[in-house]
Amino acid sequence: MGIKLQHPISLPEKEKVQLQTLVHKGIASTRTITRARVLLLAVAGETDRKIYESLDLAVSTPYDIRKRYHSCGLENALYDTSHKRRGKKLTVQQEAKIVATACTNPPKGAKRWTMDLLMEAVNKLGIQIGRTAIWKILIRNETKPWRKKNVVYSAFNS
């Protein structure tokens, strides 16, 4: 009594030969060769458990590769798809406001700016952004508001 796979693999002969060539030549990336091996073992009737144990993979990897083959075809099962990079979330002016805020005196009751205090101050300016994004902006602009010498004090801030 065998286990029924959710995404069984049956490759056309042309694709089998392509995978075998890919594995035997060994000129592709390790990740691609491993994915080809997973597909070849799946075609041979091996269970996911046997595949991930023999190839030393994560438990879900054989299933994920079979699923990608079924939904997107051989190329997508073997190769990573390129991800579109997101554009910048903030404008240059918004980033400048964040840096300018970090270069002022901290709010009353605080000795220095913390990421949480900066996030609150920036959110009050109408810029919705998280702590990590603020930190990345400050690092990118070589701003260190926790160091006294980097703080610019203005006449209206005193």
C-alpha positions in Angstrom: 0.0 0.0 0.0 1.9 3.1 -1.3 1.5 6.7 -0.3 -0.4 8.7 -2.9 1.5 11.9 -3.7 -0.4 15.1 -4.2 1.7 16.1 -7.2 3.0 13.0 -8.9 5.7 13.4 -11.5 5.7 11.9 -14.9 8.2 13.5 -17.2 8.3 13.3 -21.0 11.4 11.5 -22.2 12.9 14.7 -23.5 12.7 16.3 -20.1 14.2 13.2 -18.4 17.1 13.3 -20.8 17.5 17.1 -20.1 17.6 16.4 -16.3 20.0 13.5 -16.6 22.3 15.6 -18.8 22.1 18.5 -16.3 23.0 16.2 -13.4 25.8 14.3 -15.2 27.5 17.4 -16.7 27.6 19.1 -13.4 28.0 22.6 -14.8 24.8 24.1 -13.4 24.5 25.5 -9.9 24.3 23.1 -7.0 20.8 24.2 -6.3 19.7 23.4 -9.9 21.4 20.0 -9.9 19.7 19.1 -6.6 16.3 20.1 -8.0 17.0 18.0 -11.0 17.9 15.0 -8.8 14.7 15.5 -6.8 12.6 15.4 -10.0 14.4 12.3 -11.3 14.0 10.5 -8.0 10.3 11.4 -7.9 9.9 10.0 -11.5 11.6 6.8 -10.3 8.8 6.5 -7.7 10.8 7.4 -4.6 8.8 8.9 -1.7 9.5 12.4 -0.5 10.9 11.0 2.8 13.5 8.9 0.9 14.3 11.9 -1.4 14.9 14.4 1.4 16.9 11.9 3.5 19.1 10.7 0.6 19.8 14.2 -0.7 20.0 15.8 2.8 17.3 18.3 2.2 14.6 20.0 4.2 11.5 17.9 4.7 9.3 20.1 2.5 11.8 20.5 -0.4 10.7 17.5 -2.6 7.1 18.5 -2.3 7.8 22.1 -3.1 9.8 21.2 -6.2 7.1 18.8 -7.4 4.5 21.5 -6.8 6.5 24.0 -8.8 6.9 21.6 -11.7 3.1 21.0 -11.8 2.1 24.6 -11.6 4.9 26.3 -13.6 6.8 23.7 -15.6 10.3 22.4 -15.7 12.2 25.7 -16.0 10.5 27.2 -12.9 11.0 24.0 -11.0 14.8 24.0 -11.7 15.7 27.7 -11.7 14.9 30.6 -9.3 12.7 33.2 -10.8 14.0 36.8 -10.6 12.2 39.0 -8.2 11.2 42.5 -9.1 12.7 44.9 -6.8 10.4 47.3 -5.1 11.0 51.0 -5.6 11.9 53.3 -2.8 9.1 53.8 -0.3 10.1 57.4 0.6 11.0 60.4 -1.4 14.3 62.3 -1.0 12.5 65.0 0.9 11.0 62.6 3.3 14.3 61.0 4.0 15.8 64.5 4.6 13.0 65.2 7.1 13.9 62.0 9.0 17.6 62.8 9.1 16.8 66.4 10.1 14.6 65.1 12.9 17.4 62.8 14.1 19.8 65.8 14.2 17.7 67.9 16.6 17.4 67.7 20.3 15.6 64.7 21.7 12.2 65.2 23.1 11.9 66.4 26.7 12.6 63.7 29.2 15.0 61.8 26.9 18.8 62.1 26.9 19.1 60.9 23.4 17.1 59.8 20.4 16.1 56.1 20.3 14.7 54.4 17.3 11.3 54.2 19.0 11.4 58.0 19.8 12.4 58.7 16.2 9.7 56.5 14.8 7.1 58.4 16.9 8.4 61.8 15.8 8.6 60.8 12.2 5.1 59.3 12.3 3.8 62.6 13.7 5.3 64.3 10.6 3.0 62.1 8.5 5.6 59.7 7.3 4.5 56.1 8.2 7.7 54.1 8.5 9.1 51.5 10.9 12.2 51.5 13.2 14.3 49.4 10.9 13.7 51.6 7.9 14.6 54.7 9.9 17.8 53.0 11.1 18.7 52.1 7.5 18.1 55.7 6.4 20.3 57.0 9.2 23.1 54.5 8.4 22.9 55.3 4.7 23.3 59.0 5.5 26.0 58.3 8.1 24.0 60.0 10.8 24.5 58.9 14.4 22.0 60.9 16.5 23.1 59.0 19.7 26.5 60.7 19.4 26.5 64.3 20.7 28.9 65.6 18.0 26.6 64.7 15.2 23.6 66.6 16.5 22.9 69.9 15.0 21.3 72.3 17.4 19.3 75.2 16.1 18.3 78.4 17.7 14.6 77.5 17.8 15.3 74.1 19.4 16.8 75.4 22.5 
